[in-house]
Amino acid sequence: ATRLWKRGMVSKAREKFAEGAAAAKRHTAIWQAWGLMEARLGHLDKARSLFQQGVWDAGNAKAIHTLWQAWGVLEAENGNMDKARQYFTRAVESSKRPAPSLVAWSRAEENQGRYGKARELLERGVRVEPYNWRVWDCLIALERRVGGRGCPAERDAYKRKVLAEMYHAKQKQDWADGSEPGTNLNNLNRKGLDSDSESAAVAPEGASAFASVGPWLS
């Protein structure tokens, strides 16, 4: 169906989406993709009704958060932030790995000029998924956009990402060696991380930003 849509065959795409939804009502990806198509075509009320129907039909499906997240993005993009926050909250609450939903929510808040809230959501993301490097990159990029390249907040976020990477590597090595992975983040040797030099503390130019984890991704 998505291929048909991209080829401009919208009516055929709708038929395929409808067939898929009828055959697999709990398949959240169908409802999400169909709603996204309608939203991109400017049919916002239709997109909303598809997300709602998907939520009803999918129930407690494992990926139900993807529908809430997509719905939140839709409302945020159209200036309905109160509803967007409600749906982002549902997305976070219904996911075992909520970092992508927190990233999408953060971007929506940043677009409203609420940088403190955007930062708070990304900090929450790195707490619940400390080894999700994309979330760290989003936090680093946010601090760079707000304070400029090399600002103290960006440097601090980059240092903390490096520390998390070191801890993660240590845990993997402990498992490989058959020993208990008991090293704590705060006990790692931070040599080289406390340097004030830009080369040691500032994220490289190639660090990915929000574009690499677009808000529609689950």
Backbone as a chain_set.jsonl record, in Angstrom:
{"seq": "ATRLWKRGMVSKAREKFAEGAAAAKRHTAIWQAWGLMEARLGHLDKARSLFQQGVWDAGNAKAIHTLWQAWGVLEAENGNMDKARQYFTRAVESSKRPAPSLVAWSRAEENQGRYGKARELLERGVRVEPYNWRVWDCLIALERRVGGRGCPAERDAYKRKVLAEMYHAKQKQDWADGSEPGTNLNNLNRKGLDSDSESAAVAPEGASAFASVGPWLS", "coords": {"N": [[0.819, -1.203, 0.0], [1.898, 1.252, 0.801], [3.868, 1.602, -1.152], [2.251, 1.936, -3.388], [1.031, 4.343, -2.769], [3.26, 6.091, -2.808], [3.771, 6.021, -5.459], [1.78, 7.529, -6.428], [-0.715, 6.423, -6.586], [-3.22, 6.752, -5.009], [-5.909, 5.999, -4.41], [-5.843, 3.225, -4.879], [-3.987, 2.564, -2.944], [-5.421, 3.164, -0.627], [-7.392, 1.193, -0.774], [-5.841, -1.117, -0.404], [-4.806, -0.65, 2.154], [-7.2, -0.684, 3.603], [-8.031, -3.327, 3.187], [-5.941, -4.654, 4.472], [-6.227, -3.727, 7.116], [-8.722, -4.759, 7.753], [-8.199, -7.466, 7.713], [-6.224, -7.78, 9.626], [-6.687, -6.459, 12.335], [-5.356, -5.729, 14.648], [-2.882, -4.994, 13.856], [-0.726, -2.646, 14.217], [1.017, -1.204, 12.568], [-0.214, -0.966, 10.102], [-2.428, 0.743, 10.535], [-1.008, 2.975, 11.388], [0.597, 3.645, 9.128], [-1.375, 4.119, 7.218], [-2.782, 6.251, 8.389], [-0.708, 8.122, 8.411], [-0.318, 8.504, 5.664], [-2.76, 9.761, 4.956], [-2.572, 12.057, 6.509], [-0.345, 13.324, 5.361], [-1.436, 13.899, 2.937], [-3.084, 15.901, 3.594], [-5.503, 15.342, 4.748], [-6.598, 15.643, 7.539], [-8.589, 15.097, 9.492], [-9.418, 12.586, 8.659], [-7.048, 11.167, 9.075], [-6.877, 11.361, 11.85], [-9.143, 9.881, 12.582], [-8.39, 7.356, 11.724], [-6.16, 6.794, 13.323], [-7.474, 6.759, 15.775], [-9.287, 4.605, 15.383], [-7.438, 2.6, 15.047], [-6.23, 2.524, 17.571], [-8.41, 1.658, 19.095], [-8.915, -0.876, 17.919], [-6.457, -2.205, 18.086], [-5.994, -2.412, 20.765], [-4.301, -3.662, 23.499], [-1.956, -4.121, 22.106], [1.488, -4.871, 21.424], [2.88, -2.847, 20.066], [1.329, -0.572, 20.375], [2.008, 1.937, 21.207], [3.124, 3.213, 19.03], [1.045, 4.203, 17.515], [-0.141, 6.101, 19.235], [2.036, 7.819, 19.423], [2.376, 8.683, 16.736], [-0.046, 9.984, 16.402], [0.235, 11.979, 18.303], [2.329, 13.454, 17.138], [1.037, 14.345, 14.818], [-0.917, 16.1, 15.9], [0.729, 17.945, 17.175], [2.112, 19.043, 15.011], [0.108, 20.501, 13.929], [-0.546, 22.472, 15.667], [-1.953, 21.773, 17.967], [-1.209, 21.463, 20.849], [-2.002, 20.707, 23.446], [-3.566, 18.4, 23.088], [-1.629, 16.908, 21.775], [0.287, 16.509, 23.789], [-1.174, 14.871, 25.51], [-1.402, 12.562, 23.953], [1.264, 11.888, 23.464], [1.988, 11.311, 26.061], [0.456, 9.009, 26.499], [1.719, 7.368, 24.657], [4.298, 7.091, 25.757], [3.687, 5.888, 28.207], [2.676, 3.437, 27.391], [4.722, 2.004, 26.284], [7.485, -0.22, 26.423], [9.976, 0.587, 25.808], [10.42, 3.649, 25.793], [11.942, 5.741, 24.716], [12.083, 6.683, 21.913], [9.528, 7.887, 21.655], [9.718, 9.859, 23.573], [11.692, 11.413, 22.403], [10.352, 12.347, 20.106], [8.321, 13.825, 21.314], [9.864, 15.69, 22.681], [10.958, 17.129, 20.541], [8.667, 18.342, 19.555], [8.043, 20.046, 21.679], [10.305, 21.67, 21.66], [9.92, 22.964, 19.231], [7.947, 24.656, 19.976], [9.301, 26.479, 21.386], [9.854, 25.788, 23.968], [12.302, 25.089, 25.525], [13.351, 24.151, 27.917], [11.527, 22.177, 28.716], [11.812, 20.458, 26.549], [14.454, 19.618, 26.915], [14.191, 18.355, 29.398], [12.616, 16.126, 28.722], [14.337, 14.701, 27.016], [16.398, 14.165, 28.794], [15.053, 12.46, 30.457], [14.732, 10.416, 28.648], [17.391, 9.457, 28.305], [17.787, 8.49, 30.802], [15.988, 6.334, 31.06], [16.745, 4.746, 28.93], [19.747, 4.347, 28.829], [21.695, 3.443, 27.055], [20.929, 4.034, 24.565], [22.102, 5.424, 21.947], [21.257, 7.255, 20.077], [19.425, 8.874, 21.389], [21.064, 10.222, 23.172], [22.569, 11.629, 21.266], [20.584, 13.299, 20.285], [20.097, 14.878, 22.534], [22.576, 16.149, 22.824], [22.608, 17.561, 20.404], [20.415, 19.252, 20.774], [21.326, 20.879, 22.898], [23.393, 22.141, 21.562], [22.0, 23.574, 19.607], [20.591, 25.33, 21.204], [22.488, 26.628, 22.889], [24.74, 27.058, 21.332], [27.601, 25.871, 19.493], [29.927, 24.034, 21.361], [29.153, 24.986, 23.807], [28.8, 24.985, 27.435], [26.712, 23.221, 28.283], [26.364, 21.505, 26.105], [28.861, 20.308, 26.041], [28.873, 18.996, 28.49], [26.778, 17.133, 28.131], [27.877, 15.583, 26.098], [30.137, 14.522, 27.368], [28.855, 12.902, 29.27], [27.605, 11.075, 27.608], [29.842, 9.752, 26.545], [30.819, 8.606, 28.877], [28.723, 6.833, 29.462], [29.009, 5.15, 27.259], [31.494, 4.024, 27.849], [30.89, 2.624, 30.195], [29.003, 0.823, 29.223], [30.57, -0.666, 27.445], [32.305, -1.794, 29.305], [30.538, -3.408, 30.759], [29.787, -5.259, 28.755], [32.235, -6.468, 28.305], [32.667, -7.634, 30.791], [30.627, -9.539, 30.836], [31.47, -11.113, 28.692], [33.804, -12.119, 29.745], [32.822, -13.691, 31.674], [32.401, -12.736, 34.195], [30.849, -10.97, 36.949], [28.919, -8.221, 35.953], [29.475, -5.604, 37.503], [30.385, -2.989, 37.611], [29.964, 0.402, 38.405], [28.561, 3.334, 36.915], [29.495, 5.706, 38.088], [31.903, 4.965, 39.118], [33.738, 4.564, 37.163], [36.862, 5.177, 35.551], [37.417, 8.488, 34.843], [39.326, 9.715, 33.393], [40.477, 12.02, 31.102], [37.932, 12.799, 30.417], [37.289, 15.068, 31.803], [38.608, 17.134, 30.741], [39.012, 20.471, 29.546], [39.405, 20.942, 26.961], [38.337, 21.445, 23.627], [38.469, 19.348, 21.84], [38.273, 17.125, 23.409], [35.81, 17.3, 24.664], [33.658, 18.134, 23.097], [31.0, 17.26, 20.957], [31.495, 15.462, 17.907], [31.28, 16.811, 14.549], [29.8, 15.09, 13.02], [27.849, 13.946, 14.611], [24.632, 12.576, 15.02], [21.422, 14.211, 14.683], [18.044, 15.238, 15.424], [16.941, 14.563, 12.99], [17.769, 12.03, 12.34], [16.244, 10.35, 13.807], [13.469, 10.432, 13.148], [10.204, 11.745, 14.001], [8.163, 9.962, 13.368], [9.092, 7.467, 13.606], [9.135, 4.346, 15.296]], "CA": [[0.0, 0.0, 0.0], [2.774, 2.422, 0.864], [4.49, 1.758, -2.475], [1.234, 2.489, -4.287], [0.883, 5.76, -2.418], [4.433, 6.827, -3.282], [3.674, 6.083, -6.917], [0.66, 8.404, -6.754], [-1.952, 5.646, -6.73], [-3.78, 6.913, -3.674], [-7.129, 5.193, -4.251], [-5.419, 1.832, -4.747], [-3.333, 2.436, -1.645], [-6.481, 3.097, 0.384], [-8.014, -0.13, -0.856], [-4.936, -2.089, 0.211], [-4.783, -0.402, 3.589], [-8.476, -1.151, 4.152], [-7.991, -4.785, 3.19], [-5.015, -5.081, 5.516], [-6.798, -3.427, 8.432], [-9.821, -5.696, 7.983], [-7.64, -8.804, 7.932], [-5.353, -7.793, 10.821], [-7.092, -5.235, 13.027], [-4.414, -5.383, 15.71], [-1.587, -4.684, 13.243], [-0.623, -1.189, 14.387], [1.768, -0.582, 11.478], [-1.148, -0.647, 9.02], [-3.152, 1.955, 10.928], [-0.055, 4.084, 11.432], [0.978, 4.025, 7.77], [-2.561, 4.679, 6.56], [-2.995, 7.576, 8.962], [0.371, 8.997, 7.944], [-0.617, 8.866, 4.281], [-3.85, 10.735, 4.924], [-2.066, 13.318, 7.065], [0.529, 13.959, 4.371], [-2.299, 14.38, 1.863], [-3.864, 17.017, 4.117], [-6.796, 14.869, 5.252], [-6.262, 15.502, 8.954], [-9.655, 14.42, 10.232], [-9.351, 11.17, 8.292], [-5.895, 10.604, 9.776], [-7.25, 11.222, 13.27], [-10.098, 8.774, 12.743], [-7.647, 6.111, 11.547], [-5.383, 6.555, 14.546], [-8.43, 6.376, 16.818], [-9.755, 3.247, 15.116], [-6.317, 1.706, 15.31], [-6.099, 2.39, 19.026], [-9.509, 0.803, 19.552], [-8.798, -2.246, 17.433], [-5.195, -2.825, 18.508], [-6.083, -2.697, 22.199], [-3.028, -3.654, 24.23], [-0.897, -4.647, 21.253], [2.834, -4.5, 21.853], [3.324, -1.612, 19.416], [0.272, 0.431, 20.426], [2.613, 3.259, 21.423], [3.443, 3.857, 17.753], [-0.138, 4.954, 17.099], [-0.232, 7.281, 20.093], [3.127, 8.726, 19.045], [2.047, 9.288, 15.447], [-1.159, 10.897, 16.639], [0.811, 13.134, 18.986], [3.064, 14.249, 16.146], [0.033, 14.993, 13.965], [-1.515, 17.234, 16.604], [1.778, 18.941, 17.407], [2.403, 19.715, 13.745], [-1.023, 21.353, 13.574], [-0.758, 23.464, 16.707], [-2.83, 21.316, 19.055], [-0.226, 20.902, 21.773], [-2.629, 20.055, 24.595], [-3.87, 17.03, 22.673], [-0.367, 16.234, 21.471], [0.899, 16.063, 25.05], [-1.946, 13.731, 25.997], [-1.093, 11.369, 23.159], [2.652, 11.52, 23.743], [1.99, 10.669, 27.375], [-0.034, 7.64, 26.311], [2.764, 6.623, 23.952], [5.365, 6.781, 26.718], [3.172, 4.972, 29.228], [2.34, 2.129, 26.829], [5.895, 1.411, 25.649], [8.56, -0.712, 27.288], [11.166, 1.351, 25.421], [9.748, 4.895, 25.41], [12.848, 6.814, 24.289], [11.691, 7.34, 20.663], [8.372, 8.75, 21.894], [10.221, 11.025, 24.304], [12.397, 12.242, 21.427], [9.336, 13.02, 19.294], [7.676, 14.8, 22.199], [10.841, 16.752, 22.916], [11.053, 17.984, 19.349], [7.447, 19.148, 19.505], [8.173, 21.112, 22.678], [11.323, 22.595, 21.167], [9.314, 23.774, 18.18], [7.132, 25.663, 20.651], [10.193, 27.354, 22.141], [9.918, 25.32, 25.362], [13.572, 24.362, 25.517], [13.519, 23.457, 29.19], [10.725, 20.953, 28.664], [12.45, 19.575, 25.564], [15.626, 19.045, 27.577], [13.699, 17.454, 30.439], [12.162, 14.882, 28.102], [15.504, 13.955, 26.548], [17.088, 13.657, 29.984], [14.273, 11.292, 30.854], [15.046, 9.376, 27.679], [18.69, 8.832, 28.562], [17.689, 7.756, 32.067], [15.299, 5.049, 30.893], [17.492, 3.966, 27.954], [21.068, 4.994, 28.837], [22.566, 2.969, 25.986], [20.341, 4.425, 23.286], [23.01, 6.515, 21.564], [20.525, 8.269, 19.321], [18.832, 9.835, 22.323], [22.176, 11.071, 23.598], [22.887, 12.537, 20.161], [19.526, 14.313, 20.241], [20.335, 15.795, 23.643], [23.748, 16.95, 22.45], [22.211, 18.472, 19.333], [19.542, 20.271, 21.368], [22.149, 21.842, 23.636], [24.143, 22.916, 20.573], [21.084, 24.529, 18.984], [20.182, 26.338, 22.188], [23.595, 27.397, 23.451], [25.851, 27.23, 20.41], [28.586, 24.798, 19.509], [30.949, 24.139, 22.383], [28.64, 25.558, 25.058], [28.989, 24.061, 28.561], [25.685, 22.179, 28.347], [26.668, 20.524, 25.071], [30.062, 19.578, 26.469], [28.492, 18.099, 29.58], [26.004, 16.028, 27.577], [28.788, 14.718, 25.355], [30.92, 13.79, 28.366], [28.022, 11.869, 29.874], [27.431, 10.02, 26.612], [31.089, 8.982, 26.494], [30.863, 7.814, 30.097], [27.774, 5.735, 29.281], [29.616, 4.22, 26.307], [32.541, 3.299, 28.567], [30.232, 1.69, 31.114], [28.39, -0.223, 28.411], [31.664, -1.514, 26.966], [32.799, -2.549, 30.457], [29.56, -4.456, 31.035], [29.898, -6.286, 27.728], [33.479, -7.193, 28.534], [32.463, -8.471, 31.975], [29.833, -10.697, 30.431], [32.31, -11.955, 27.846], [34.79, -12.766, 30.61], [32.128, -14.558, 32.617], [32.384, -12.142, 35.529], [29.66, -10.178, 37.255], [29.042, -6.843, 35.468], [29.078, -4.787, 38.628], [30.956, -1.651, 37.594], [28.987, 1.485, 38.408], [28.936, 4.47, 36.08], [30.216, 6.718, 38.845], [33.205, 4.458, 39.532], [34.645, 4.446, 36.039], [37.933, 6.156, 35.422], [36.974, 9.557, 33.968], [40.487, 10.381, 32.837], [40.276, 12.513, 29.745], [36.586, 13.334, 30.243], [37.151, 16.345, 32.495], [39.409, 18.148, 30.063], [38.279, 21.595, 28.998], [39.731, 21.106, 25.554], [37.196, 21.19, 22.76], [38.603, 18.051, 21.194], [37.901, 16.062, 24.333], [34.494, 17.438, 25.264], [32.609, 18.568, 22.191], [30.594, 16.213, 20.027], [31.98, 15.66, 16.541], [30.307, 17.382, 13.622], [28.972, 14.042, 12.439], [26.866, 13.414, 15.537], [23.304, 12.695, 14.439], [20.463, 15.026, 15.406], [16.692, 14.707, 15.404], [16.577, 14.05, 11.667], [18.084, 10.606, 12.235], [15.221, 9.588, 14.534], [12.271, 11.187, 12.831], [9.138, 11.515, 14.991], [7.245, 8.886, 13.023], [9.711, 6.176, 13.849], [8.734, 3.743, 16.547]], "C": [[0.861, 1.265, 0.0], [3.458, 2.672, -0.475], [3.506, 2.36, -3.475], [1.054, 3.981, -4.048], [2.042, 6.577, -2.985], [4.461, 6.935, -4.808], [2.484, 6.924, -7.364], [-0.668, 7.7, -6.908], [-2.676, 5.6, -5.388], [-5.012, 6.033, -3.455], [-6.802, 3.714, -4.076], [-4.767, 1.586, -3.388], [-4.375, 2.337, -0.536], [-7.153, 1.735, 0.397], [-7.154, -1.178, -0.157], [-4.855, -1.911, 1.715], [-6.06, -0.945, 4.242], [-8.524, -2.674, 4.223], [-7.096, -5.302, 4.316], [-5.582, -4.873, 6.904], [-7.936, -4.386, 8.765], [-9.302, -7.091, 8.329], [-6.827, -8.896, 9.215], [-5.583, -6.508, 11.61], [-6.096, -4.786, 14.089], [-3.018, -5.037, 15.171], [-1.413, -3.171, 13.223], [0.079, -0.505, 13.221], [0.852, -0.196, 10.318], [-1.879, 0.647, 9.32], [-2.228, 3.172, 10.917], [0.279, 4.579, 10.026], [-0.191, 4.667, 7.026], [-2.842, 6.093, 7.069], [-1.949, 8.574, 8.505], [0.122, 9.441, 6.505], [-1.684, 9.946, 4.222], [-3.392, 12.089, 5.469], [-1.214, 14.057, 6.053], [-0.268, 14.492, 3.178], [-3.189, 15.538, 2.316], [-5.219, 16.637, 4.663], [-6.658, 14.588, 6.753], [-7.333, 14.778, 9.75], [-9.687, 12.928, 9.91], [-8.193, 10.492, 9.007], [-6.222, 10.379, 11.249], [-8.178, 10.031, 13.479], [-9.407, 7.424, 12.581], [-6.8, 5.79, 12.769], [-6.309, 6.105, 15.675], [-8.922, 4.948, 16.622], [-8.654, 2.232, 15.396], [-6.113, 1.463, 16.789], [-7.189, 1.484, 19.577], [-9.282, -0.654, 19.167], [-7.543, -2.953, 17.937], [-5.192, -3.152, 19.991], [-4.742, -2.573, 22.892], [-1.897, -4.27, 23.411], [0.462, -4.089, 21.667], [3.272, -3.148, 21.302], [2.261, -0.514, 19.429], [0.836, 1.84, 20.593], [2.912, 3.973, 20.104], [2.257, 4.667, 17.229], [-0.301, 6.219, 17.926], [0.842, 8.303, 19.713], [2.826, 9.441, 17.731], [0.927, 10.309, 15.586], [-0.668, 12.159, 17.343], [1.566, 14.047, 18.03], [2.097, 15.019, 15.252], [-0.532, 16.239, 14.64], [-0.487, 18.332, 16.851], [2.06, 19.738, 16.14], [1.29, 20.68, 13.337], [-1.467, 22.246, 14.725], [-1.649, 23.059, 17.851], [-1.982, 20.657, 20.143], [-0.849, 20.237, 22.994], [-2.972, 18.605, 24.268], [-2.593, 16.25, 22.396], [0.274, 15.698, 22.746], [0.152, 14.871, 25.638], [-1.547, 12.453, 25.265], [0.354, 10.934, 23.345], [2.752, 10.817, 25.102], [1.518, 9.23, 27.271], [1.009, 6.776, 25.613], [3.856, 6.183, 24.919], [4.899, 5.732, 27.723], [2.932, 3.565, 28.692], [3.528, 1.411, 26.201], [6.906, 0.932, 26.681], [9.871, 0.013, 26.994], [10.693, 2.709, 24.888], [10.639, 5.987, 24.84], [12.437, 7.454, 22.957], [10.496, 8.275, 20.824], [8.785, 9.996, 22.659], [10.97, 11.972, 23.372], [11.393, 13.028, 20.58], [8.638, 14.115, 20.091], [8.605, 15.986, 22.443], [10.931, 17.701, 21.731], [9.831, 18.884, 19.22], [7.522, 20.309, 20.493], [9.217, 22.139, 22.234], [10.752, 23.513, 20.086], [8.388, 24.85, 18.739], [7.976, 26.651, 21.447], [10.335, 26.957, 23.599], [11.165, 24.435, 25.52], [13.806, 23.598, 26.814], [12.753, 22.148, 29.22], [11.327, 19.964, 27.688], [13.651, 18.877, 26.185], [15.199, 18.019, 28.629], [13.282, 16.103, 29.87], [13.328, 14.043, 27.588], [16.316, 13.404, 27.719], [16.363, 12.424, 30.526], [14.577, 10.119, 29.933], [16.368, 8.687, 27.963], [18.709, 8.122, 29.912], [17.058, 6.389, 31.851], [16.005, 4.147, 29.883], [18.904, 4.55, 27.824], [22.002, 4.548, 27.734], [21.937, 3.192, 24.608], [21.103, 5.652, 22.803], [22.305, 7.605, 20.763], [19.904, 9.315, 20.238], [19.906, 10.769, 22.861], [22.518, 12.088, 22.507], [21.842, 13.647, 20.045], [19.704, 15.341, 21.348], [21.512, 16.717, 23.34], [23.37, 17.992, 21.402], [21.305, 19.583, 19.855], [20.373, 21.333, 22.083], [22.953, 22.719, 22.673], [23.243, 23.971, 19.928], [20.721, 25.663, 19.94], [21.338, 27.235, 22.59], [24.759, 27.657, 22.525], [26.869, 26.117, 20.565], [29.666, 25.058, 20.55], [30.465, 24.736, 23.69], [28.784, 24.536, 26.183], [27.966, 22.929, 28.607], [25.928, 21.1, 27.299], [27.863, 19.665, 25.495], [29.725, 18.574, 27.561], [27.716, 16.891, 29.058], [26.907, 15.052, 26.827], [29.662, 13.895, 26.306], [30.115, 12.63, 28.943], [27.736, 10.735, 28.887], [28.676, 9.133, 26.544], [31.198, 8.081, 27.72], [29.921, 6.614, 30.001], [28.334, 4.695, 28.319], [30.698, 3.382, 26.982], [31.939, 2.248, 29.491], [29.628, 0.516, 30.357], [29.459, -1.197, 27.907], [32.205, -2.38, 28.096], [31.839, -3.69, 30.802], [29.669, -5.596, 30.028], [31.152, -7.121, 27.922], [33.357, -8.114, 29.741], [31.672, -9.72, 31.63], [30.683, -11.664, 29.6], [33.325, -12.738, 28.672], [34.145, -13.715, 31.61], [32.087, -14.02, 34.022], [31.129, -11.311, 35.707], [29.857, -8.742, 36.788], [28.603, -5.851, 36.533], [29.634, -3.38, 38.639], [29.864, -0.603, 37.547], [29.487, 2.633, 37.551], [29.819, 5.457, 36.828], [31.619, 6.271, 39.251], [34.187, 4.296, 38.388], [35.715, 5.528, 36.078], [37.521, 7.219, 34.419], [38.148, 10.326, 33.375], [40.23, 10.785, 31.378], [38.906, 13.109, 29.52], [36.424, 14.707, 30.88], [37.996, 17.434, 31.873], [38.528, 19.25, 29.516], [38.548, 21.775, 27.513], [38.546, 20.71, 24.695], [37.267, 19.805, 22.142], [38.148, 16.924, 22.1], [36.439, 16.116, 24.71], [33.381, 17.781, 24.3], [32.296, 17.469, 21.191], [31.125, 16.501, 18.634], [30.879, 16.186, 15.639], [29.344, 16.331, 13.096], [27.921, 13.48, 13.367], [25.463, 13.632, 14.993], [22.399, 13.538, 15.312], [19.077, 14.425, 15.24], [16.34, 14.074, 14.075], [16.81, 12.551, 11.567], [17.092, 9.735, 12.983], [13.908, 10.314, 14.386], [11.104, 10.811, 13.722], [8.181, 10.422, 14.625], [7.843, 7.519, 13.283], [9.278, 5.64, 15.195], [9.961, 3.251, 17.303]], "O": [[0.575, 2.223, -0.718], [3.612, 3.821, -0.89], [3.879, 3.189, -4.304], [0.941, 4.772, -4.984], [1.826, 7.634, -3.577], [5.095, 7.829, -5.369], [2.21, 7.018, -8.56], [-1.651, 8.317, -7.319], [-2.738, 4.564, -4.727], [-5.132, 5.391, -2.413], [-7.396, 3.03, -3.242], [-4.967, 0.543, -2.765], [-4.238, 1.529, 0.383], [-7.447, 1.19, 1.46], [-7.661, -2.019, 0.585], [-4.837, -2.887, 2.465], [-6.009, -1.582, 5.295], [-9.003, -3.241, 5.205], [-7.44, -6.254, 5.018], [-5.442, -5.733, 7.774], [-8.101, -4.782, 9.919], [-9.898, -7.803, 9.138], [-6.745, -9.962, 9.826], [-4.772, -5.583, 11.558], [-6.003, -3.597, 14.394], [-2.087, -4.815, 15.945], [-1.899, -2.496, 12.315], [-0.222, 0.647, 12.909], [1.109, 0.789, 9.626], [-1.95, 1.541, 8.477], [-2.619, 4.258, 10.491], [0.249, 5.78, 9.761], [-0.012, 5.641, 6.295], [-3.105, 7.008, 6.289], [-2.262, 9.735, 8.242], [0.325, 10.606, 6.163], [-1.526, 10.939, 3.511], [-3.78, 13.137, 4.953], [-1.337, 15.272, 5.897], [0.169, 15.418, 2.494], [-3.954, 16.088, 1.524], [-6.013, 17.512, 5.01], [-6.61, 13.432, 7.175], [-7.02, 13.936, 10.592], [-9.952, 12.105, 10.785], [-8.334, 9.37, 9.494], [-5.887, 9.342, 11.821], [-8.021, 9.269, 14.433], [-9.792, 6.451, 13.229], [-6.734, 4.638, 13.197], [-5.982, 5.193, 16.434], [-8.972, 4.168, 17.573], [-8.909, 1.146, 15.916], [-5.854, 0.337, 17.215], [-6.924, 0.637, 20.429], [-9.437, -1.555, 19.992], [-7.562, -4.158, 18.187], [-4.48, -4.054, 20.433], [-4.119, -1.511, 22.877], [-0.983, -4.875, 23.97], [0.562, -2.979, 22.191], [3.956, -2.388, 21.987], [2.289, 0.38, 18.583], [0.218, 2.818, 20.172], [2.949, 5.202, 20.062], [2.442, 5.695, 16.578], [-0.57, 7.29, 17.381], [0.582, 9.506, 19.687], [2.998, 10.655, 17.624], [0.956, 11.368, 14.959], [-1.099, 13.268, 17.024], [1.451, 15.27, 18.108], [2.309, 16.196, 14.962], [-0.615, 17.303, 14.026], [-0.803, 19.517, 16.746], [2.227, 20.957, 16.187], [1.498, 21.565, 12.507], [-2.604, 22.717, 14.763], [-2.067, 23.91, 18.637], [-2.034, 19.442, 20.33], [-0.276, 19.289, 23.529], [-2.709, 17.698, 25.058], [-2.488, 15.073, 22.741], [0.749, 14.563, 22.777], [0.768, 13.964, 26.198], [-1.377, 11.399, 25.878], [0.64, 9.737, 23.381], [3.504, 9.856, 25.264], [2.103, 8.333, 27.878], [1.167, 5.598, 25.935], [4.285, 5.03, 24.896], [5.636, 4.801, 28.046], [2.978, 2.599, 29.453], [3.368, 0.325, 25.644], [7.15, 1.6, 27.686], [10.768, 0.048, 27.836], [10.58, 2.898, 23.677], [10.143, 7.064, 24.509], [12.44, 8.682, 22.869], [10.45, 9.336, 20.201], [8.251, 11.078, 22.414], [10.894, 13.19, 23.53], [11.563, 14.228, 20.362], [8.399, 15.208, 19.578], [8.177, 17.14, 22.414], [10.976, 18.92, 21.897], [9.942, 20.045, 18.826], [7.111, 21.426, 20.177], [9.025, 23.341, 22.416], [11.071, 24.701, 20.042], [8.082, 25.832, 18.063], [7.445, 27.548, 22.101], [10.885, 27.721, 24.392], [11.078, 23.212, 25.63], [14.395, 22.518, 26.804], [13.263, 21.131, 29.692], [11.356, 18.763, 27.958], [13.838, 17.675, 25.998], [15.787, 16.942, 28.728], [13.558, 15.06, 30.463], [13.314, 12.818, 27.706], [16.857, 12.302, 27.639], [16.99, 11.473, 30.99], [14.669, 8.975, 30.376], [16.461, 7.462, 27.873], [19.548, 7.252, 30.146], [17.535, 5.392, 32.394], [15.886, 2.924, 29.957], [19.22, 5.18, 26.815], [23.013, 5.206, 27.489], [22.367, 2.605, 23.616], [20.796, 6.778, 23.193], [22.729, 8.761, 20.782], [19.863, 10.499, 19.904], [19.68, 11.973, 22.991], [22.732, 13.266, 22.793], [22.175, 14.793, 19.744], [19.489, 16.534, 21.134], [21.443, 17.924, 23.575], [23.76, 19.155, 21.498], [21.418, 20.73, 19.422], [20.157, 22.531, 21.901], [23.168, 23.902, 22.938], [23.657, 25.112, 19.724], [20.565, 26.812, 19.527], [21.197, 28.457, 22.631], [25.677, 28.397, 22.879], [26.985, 25.501, 21.625], [30.241, 26.145, 20.617], [31.266, 24.972, 24.595], [28.882, 23.338, 25.914], [28.316, 21.796, 28.935], [25.724, 19.915, 27.566], [27.86, 18.447, 25.321], [30.224, 17.449, 27.563], [27.958, 15.761, 29.484], [26.724, 13.838, 26.912], [29.896, 12.709, 26.072], [30.623, 11.518, 29.087], [27.637, 9.574, 29.283], [28.57, 7.907, 26.492], [31.619, 6.929, 27.614], [30.276, 5.508, 30.409], [28.159, 3.495, 28.531], [30.813, 2.183, 26.728], [32.423, 1.117, 29.557], [29.725, -0.634, 30.786], [29.264, -2.412, 27.944], [32.526, -3.55, 27.89], [32.272, -4.802, 31.102], [29.644, -6.766, 30.408], [31.135, -8.336, 27.726], [33.871, -9.232, 29.732], [32.002, -10.821, 32.071], [30.618, -12.879, 29.787], [33.664, -13.875, 28.342], [34.837, -14.454, 32.311], [31.773, -14.757, 34.957], [30.436, -10.99, 34.742], [30.836, -8.1, 37.165], [27.495, -5.319, 36.476], [29.384, -2.635, 39.586], [28.938, -0.702, 36.741], [30.69, 2.879, 37.469], [30.78, 5.985, 36.268], [32.434, 7.089, 39.678], [35.343, 3.932, 38.607], [35.496, 6.636, 36.569], [37.293, 6.899, 33.253], [37.986, 11.454, 32.91], [39.819, 9.97, 30.552], [38.705, 13.845, 28.554], [35.502, 15.44, 30.524], [38.093, 18.536, 32.414], [37.412, 18.988, 29.07], [37.979, 22.665, 26.879], [37.837, 19.751, 25.001], [36.239, 19.159, 21.942], [37.69, 15.886, 21.624], [35.861, 15.083, 25.049], [32.217, 17.715, 24.694], [33.195, 16.829, 20.646], [31.196, 17.659, 18.224], [29.693, 16.028, 15.929], [28.2, 16.642, 12.764], [27.157, 12.606, 12.956], [25.128, 14.732, 14.554], [22.571, 13.587, 16.53], [18.945, 13.237, 14.947], [15.529, 13.149, 14.024], [16.132, 11.868, 10.8], [17.09, 8.515, 12.819], [13.308, 10.756, 15.366], [11.017, 9.665, 14.162], [7.43, 9.97, 15.489], [7.143, 6.511, 13.184], [9.076, 6.408, 16.136], [9.833, 2.704, 18.398]]}, "num_chains": 1, "name": "protein.A"}
